[in-house]
């Protein structure tokens, strides 16, 4: 078992290794040796009812790209980001170049005080958008960590300023959704 993450297991045999990543009822196996992969699958199928779905192409909203001839494994959240942008009506928005504007400051002073302002913000899916942005940030987008952390402070009482900043982050993701990581 991995001491950092309870759902990641690894096994080493000399220079051969395999990682087993468990999420609810899904297992993702990654290895540098086909033999150890088959041994692990045989072991698991003896002890558990399982179905081998072949090479993984998506896991938790992350697309997996492989180029075995060049030894490249790539990860992309483009599909997830497209779905988020469409869900919140931002799929045709003008792309943004930065996740936060220079000089933007956020404070409790901006939070709604009147019942009219509070009711207006109740119609806006701020918490849902922030959850989507936080998921993207945790998985593959450390570039939006600062702004999602700042805006997350206002989940219980966001203002229109906070909402505008959240839509700016979505416009930034619109511009940058093609980014992917190579491993």
C-alpha positions as CSV (number, residue, x, y, z in Angstrom):
1,X,0.0,0.0,0.0
2,X,1.0,3.6,-0.6
3,X,1.6,5.6,2.6
4,X,0.4,8.8,0.8
5,X,-2.7,7.6,-1.0
6,X,-4.8,4.7,0.4
7,X,-6.2,3.7,-3.0
8,X,-2.8,3.3,-4.8
9,X,-0.9,0.1,-4.5
10,X,2.4,-0.9,-6.1
11,X,4.5,-4.0,-6.5
12,X,8.1,-4.1,-7.6
13,X,10.0,-7.2,-8.9
14,X,13.5,-5.9,-9.7
15,X,13.2,-3.4,-12.5
16,X,9.5,-4.4,-13.2
17,X,6.7,-2.6,-11.4
18,X,3.0,-2.3,-11.4
19,X,0.6,0.2,-9.9
20,X,-3.0,-0.5,-9.1
21,X,-5.2,2.5,-8.6
22,X,-8.6,1.8,-7.0
23,X,-11.6,4.1,-7.2
24,X,-14.9,2.8,-5.9
25,X,-15.4,-0.3,-8.2
26,X,-12.9,0.7,-10.9
27,X,-9.3,-0.5,-11.1
28,X,-6.6,1.1,-13.3
29,X,-3.4,-0.8,-13.8
30,X,-0.2,0.7,-15.0
31,X,3.0,-1.2,-15.6
32,X,6.3,-1.4,-17.5
33,X,6.0,-5.2,-18.1
34,X,3.2,-7.1,-19.8
35,X,4.0,-10.3,-17.8
36,X,3.4,-8.7,-14.4
37,X,0.2,-7.2,-15.9
38,X,-1.2,-10.6,-16.8
39,X,-0.1,-12.1,-13.5
40,X,-1.9,-9.4,-11.6
41,X,-5.1,-9.7,-13.7
42,X,-5.1,-13.5,-13.2
43,X,-4.7,-13.0,-9.4
44,X,-7.5,-10.4,-9.2
45,X,-9.9,-12.5,-11.4
46,X,-9.3,-15.5,-9.0
47,X,-10.4,-13.5,-6.0
48,X,-12.9,-11.0,-7.4
49,X,-15.6,-10.9,-10.1
50,X,-14.1,-8.6,-12.7
51,X,-14.4,-7.5,-16.3
52,X,-11.3,-6.5,-18.2
53,X,-12.2,-3.4,-20.3
54,X,-8.8,-3.3,-22.1
55,X,-6.6,-0.2,-22.4
56,X,-8.0,2.7,-20.4
57,X,-8.9,5.8,-22.5
58,X,-10.7,7.8,-19.7
59,X,-10.4,7.8,-15.9
60,X,-12.4,10.3,-13.7
61,X,-12.9,12.8,-16.6
62,X,-9.3,12.6,-17.7
63,X,-8.5,11.4,-21.2
64,X,-5.5,9.1,-21.6
65,X,-3.4,9.4,-24.8
66,X,-0.7,6.9,-25.6
67,X,2.0,6.8,-28.3
68,X,3.8,3.6,-27.5
69,X,6.2,4.0,-30.4
70,X,7.6,7.2,-28.8
71,X,7.1,6.1,-25.2
72,X,4.6,8.9,-24.5
73,X,1.7,8.8,-22.1
74,X,-0.5,12.0,-22.1
75,X,-3.3,13.1,-19.9
76,X,-6.0,15.7,-20.9
77,X,-9.0,17.3,-19.3
78,X,-10.3,18.8,-22.5
79,X,-13.5,16.7,-22.5
80,X,-14.2,17.5,-18.8
81,X,-13.6,21.2,-19.4
82,X,-15.8,21.3,-22.5
83,X,-18.6,19.7,-20.5
84,X,-18.2,22.2,-17.6
85,X,-18.2,25.1,-20.0
86,X,-21.3,23.9,-21.8
87,X,-23.1,23.1,-18.5
88,X,-22.7,26.8,-17.4
89,X,-23.3,28.4,-20.8
90,X,-19.6,29.4,-21.3
91,X,-18.8,27.1,-24.3
92,X,-19.0,30.0,-26.7
93,X,-17.5,32.6,-24.5
94,X,-14.5,34.7,-25.5
95,X,-11.3,32.9,-24.2
96,X,-9.3,34.6,-21.5
97,X,-5.6,34.8,-21.3
98,X,-5.2,34.7,-17.5
99,X,-7.3,33.2,-14.7
100,X,-7.2,36.4,-12.6
101,X,-7.0,40.0,-13.5
102,X,-4.2,42.1,-12.2
103,X,-5.3,44.0,-9.2
104,X,-8.3,41.8,-8.4
105,X,-8.9,41.8,-4.7
106,X,-11.6,39.8,-2.8
107,X,-12.9,40.5,0.7
108,X,-16.0,40.0,2.9
109,X,-16.9,43.7,2.1
110,X,-18.0,42.5,-1.4
111,X,-20.4,39.9,0.0
112,X,-24.1,40.6,-0.4
113,X,-25.7,42.4,2.5
114,X,-29.3,43.0,1.5
115,X,-31.9,40.3,0.9
116,X,-32.2,41.4,-2.7
117,X,-28.5,40.9,-3.3
118,X,-28.6,37.5,-1.5
119,X,-31.6,36.4,-3.6
120,X,-29.9,37.5,-6.8
121,X,-26.9,35.4,-6.0
122,X,-29.1,32.4,-5.1
123,X,-30.0,32.2,-8.8
124,X,-26.4,31.8,-9.8
125,X,-24.7,28.3,-9.6
126,X,-21.6,29.7,-7.9
127,X,-20.9,26.7,-5.6
128,X,-21.4,24.2,-8.4
129,X,-19.1,26.2,-10.7
130,X,-16.5,26.4,-7.9
131,X,-16.7,22.6,-7.3
132,X,-16.1,22.0,-11.0
133,X,-13.1,24.4,-11.1
134,X,-11.7,22.8,-7.9
135,X,-11.9,19.3,-9.4
136,X,-10.1,20.5,-12.6
137,X,-7.5,22.2,-10.4
138,X,-6.9,19.2,-8.2
139,X,-6.6,16.8,-11.1
140,X,-4.5,18.6,-13.6
141,X,-4.7,22.4,-13.4
142,X,-2.4,23.8,-10.7
143,X,-2.3,27.0,-12.6
144,X,-5.8,27.9,-11.2
145,X,-5.0,26.9,-7.6
146,X,-4.6,30.4,-6.3
147,X,-7.8,31.8,-7.7
148,X,-10.0,28.8,-6.9
149,X,-8.6,28.9,-3.3
150,X,-9.5,32.6,-3.0
151,X,-12.9,32.3,-4.5
152,X,-13.7,29.2,-2.5
153,X,-13.6,31.3,0.6
154,X,-16.9,32.9,-0.4
155,X,-18.9,29.7,-1.1
156,X,-21.5,30.5,1.6
157,X,-22.1,34.1,0.6
158,X,-20.6,35.0,-2.9
159,X,-21.0,38.3,-4.6
160,X,-21.4,39.3,-8.2
161,X,-17.6,40.2,-8.1
162,X,-16.8,36.7,-7.1
163,X,-19.1,35.3,-9.8
164,X,-17.4,37.5,-12.5
165,X,-14.0,36.2,-11.3
166,X,-15.2,32.6,-11.5
167,X,-16.4,33.2,-15.1
168,X,-13.0,34.6,-15.9
169,X,-11.4,31.4,-14.7
170,X,-13.8,29.5,-17.0
171,X,-12.9,31.7,-19.9
172,X,-9.2,31.1,-19.2
173,X,-9.9,27.3,-19.3
174,X,-11.7,27.9,-22.6
175,X,-8.4,29.3,-24.0
176,X,-6.2,26.6,-22.3
177,X,-8.4,23.5,-22.5
178,X,-6.1,21.9,-25.1
179,X,-3.2,21.8,-22.6
180,X,-2.3,18.3,-21.5
181,X,0.5,16.7,-19.5
182,X,3.0,14.2,-21.0
183,X,4.4,11.6,-18.7
